[in-house]
Amino acid sequence: MLIIFLVGIGTAYAGIFGTAKDWVFDNALGTILTAIFLIVGGFFGGTAVGKILLKSKLPLYELKDVAVRIRDARKPSGPGGAKVTAEEKDAILKEVEELIAAVVKVFGTT
């Protein structure tokens, strides 16, 4: 209930400073992920499934960063318009590298 309230307040502020969809995607997604992992840790943290889910926390946050970076690069108001510029591609690839490093760090065989 608190999350819904916070998203509602954020949406109201986003209407003033930009579009609500942008605010929800950029900020509330991270908050929702945090709340989910808080619940998983509180109720299922001691179980085998809970431990696996908690290990996936870092890669999921990195995946969110990749999605945000791609979305920002494809915005019509971006530097290259709806087309992705070379600088934006480099930034996206850097985020993808961080995602791969997080997956290897968490689920690596060594």
C-alpha positions as a Markdown table, in Angstrom:
| # | Residue | x | y | z |
|---|---|---|---|---|
| 1 | Met | 0.0 | 0.0 | 0.0 |
| 2 | Leu | 2.9 | 2.3 | 0.8 |
| 3 | Ile | 4.4 | 1.7 | -2.6 |
| 4 | Ile | 1.2 | 2.6 | -4.4 |
| 5 | Phe | 1.0 | 5.8 | -2.3 |
| 6 | Leu | 4.6 | 6.7 | -3.1 |
| 7 | Val | 4.1 | 6.0 | -6.8 |
| 8 | Gly | 1.0 | 8.2 | -6.7 |
| 9 | Ile | 2.9 | 11.1 | -5.1 |
| 10 | Gly | 5.7 | 10.7 | -7.5 |
| 11 | Thr | 3.3 | 10.7 | -10.4 |
| 12 | Ala | 1.8 | 13.9 | -9.2 |
| 13 | Tyr | 5.3 | 15.5 | -9.0 |
| 14 | Ala | 6.2 | 14.1 | -12.4 |
| 15 | Gly | 3.2 | 15.8 | -13.9 |
| 16 | Ile | 4.8 | 19.1 | -12.9 |
| 17 | Phe | 8.4 | 18.3 | -14.0 |
| 18 | Gly | 7.8 | 15.9 | -16.9 |
| 19 | Thr | 5.6 | 13.1 | -18.0 |
| 20 | Ala | 4.5 | 10.6 | -15.4 |
| 21 | Lys | 5.5 | 7.6 | -17.6 |
| 22 | Asp | 9.1 | 8.8 | -17.6 |
| 23 | Trp | 9.2 | 9.3 | -13.9 |
| 24 | Val | 7.7 | 5.9 | -13.2 |
| 25 | Phe | 10.1 | 4.1 | -15.5 |
| 26 | Asp | 13.2 | 5.9 | -14.4 |
| 27 | Asn | 12.6 | 6.0 | -10.6 |
| 28 | Ala | 9.7 | 3.8 | -9.5 |
| 29 | Leu | 11.1 | 0.7 | -11.2 |
| 30 | Gly | 14.1 | 0.7 | -8.9 |
| 31 | Thr | 11.9 | 1.3 | -5.8 |
| 32 | Ile | 9.6 | -1.5 | -6.8 |
| 33 | Leu | 12.6 | -3.9 | -7.2 |
| 34 | Thr | 13.8 | -2.8 | -3.8 |
| 35 | Ala | 10.4 | -3.6 | -2.3 |
| 36 | Ile | 10.2 | -7.0 | -3.9 |
| 37 | Phe | 13.7 | -8.0 | -2.7 |
| 38 | Leu | 12.8 | -6.7 | 0.8 |
| 39 | Ile | 9.7 | -8.9 | 0.8 |
| 40 | Val | 11.7 | -11.9 | -0.6 |
| 41 | Gly | 14.4 | -11.4 | 2.0 |
| 42 | Gly | 11.9 | -11.1 | 4.9 |
| 43 | Phe | 9.7 | -14.0 | 4.1 |
| 44 | Phe | 11.9 | -16.4 | 2.0 |
| 45 | Gly | 15.5 | -15.3 | 2.7 |
| 46 | Gly | 16.3 | -18.5 | 4.6 |
| 47 | Thr | 15.0 | -20.9 | 1.9 |
| 48 | Ala | 17.0 | -22.2 | -1.0 |
| 49 | Val | 14.7 | -20.4 | -3.5 |
| 50 | Gly | 14.9 | -17.2 | -1.5 |
| 51 | Lys | 18.7 | -17.3 | -1.5 |
| 52 | Ile | 18.8 | -17.8 | -5.3 |
| 53 | Leu | 16.3 | -14.9 | -5.7 |
| 54 | Leu | 18.4 | -12.6 | -3.5 |
| 55 | Lys | 21.5 | -13.5 | -5.5 |
| 56 | Ser | 19.8 | -12.3 | -8.6 |
| 57 | Lys | 19.4 | -8.8 | -7.1 |
| 58 | Leu | 22.5 | -7.2 | -8.7 |
| 59 | Pro | 21.9 | -8.5 | -12.2 |
| 60 | Leu | 18.3 | -7.4 | -12.1 |
| 61 | Tyr | 19.3 | -3.9 | -11.1 |
| 62 | Glu | 21.9 | -3.9 | -13.9 |
| 63 | Leu | 19.2 | -5.1 | -16.4 |
| 64 | Lys | 17.0 | -2.2 | -15.3 |
| 65 | Asp | 19.9 | 0.2 | -16.0 |
| 66 | Val | 20.3 | -1.2 | -19.5 |
| 67 | Ala | 16.6 | -0.8 | -20.2 |
| 68 | Val | 16.6 | 2.8 | -18.9 |
| 69 | Arg | 19.7 | 3.6 | -21.1 |
| 70 | Ile | 18.1 | 2.1 | -24.2 |
| 71 | Arg | 14.8 | 3.9 | -23.6 |
| 72 | Asp | 16.6 | 7.2 | -23.1 |
| 73 | Ala | 18.6 | 6.7 | -26.3 |
| 74 | Arg | 15.4 | 6.1 | -28.3 |
| 75 | Lys | 13.5 | 9.1 | -27.1 |
| 76 | Pro | 12.7 | 11.6 | -29.8 |
| 77 | Ser | 14.0 | 14.4 | -27.5 |
| 78 | Gly | 17.4 | 12.8 | -27.3 |
| 79 | Pro | 20.6 | 14.0 | -29.1 |
| 80 | Gly | 20.0 | 11.8 | -32.2 |
| 81 | Gly | 16.2 | 12.0 | -32.1 |
| 82 | Ala | 14.6 | 8.6 | -32.4 |
| 83 | Lys | 17.9 | 7.2 | -33.8 |
| 84 | Val | 20.6 | 6.0 | -31.5 |
| 85 | Thr | 23.9 | 8.0 | -31.8 |
| 86 | Ala | 27.4 | 6.4 | -31.5 |
| 87 | Glu | 27.8 | 7.9 | -28.0 |
| 88 | Glu | 24.5 | 6.4 | -26.9 |
| 89 | Lys | 25.5 | 3.0 | -28.3 |
| 90 | Asp | 28.8 | 3.2 | -26.3 |
| 91 | Ala | 26.9 | 4.0 | -23.1 |
| 92 | Ile | 24.4 | 1.1 | -23.8 |
| 93 | Leu | 27.3 | -1.3 | -24.4 |
| 94 | Lys | 29.0 | -0.1 | -21.2 |
| 95 | Glu | 25.8 | -0.9 | -19.3 |
| 96 | Val | 25.6 | -4.3 | -21.0 |
| 97 | Glu | 29.2 | -5.0 | -19.9 |
| 98 | Glu | 28.2 | -4.2 | -16.4 |
| 99 | Leu | 25.2 | -6.5 | -16.6 |
| 100 | Ile | 27.4 | -9.4 | -17.9 |
| 101 | Ala | 30.0 | -8.7 | -15.2 |
| 102 | Ala | 27.2 | -8.9 | -12.5 |
| 103 | Val | 25.8 | -12.1 | -13.9 |
| 104 | Val | 29.3 | -13.7 | -14.0 |
| 105 | Lys | 30.0 | -12.4 | -10.5 |
| 106 | Val | 26.8 | -13.8 | -9.0 |
| 107 | Phe | 26.3 | -17.0 | -11.0 |
| 108 | Gly | 29.9 | -17.7 | -12.1 |
| 109 | Thr | 31.2 | -21.2 | -11.8 |
| 110 | Thr | 34.4 | -20.2 | -10.0 |
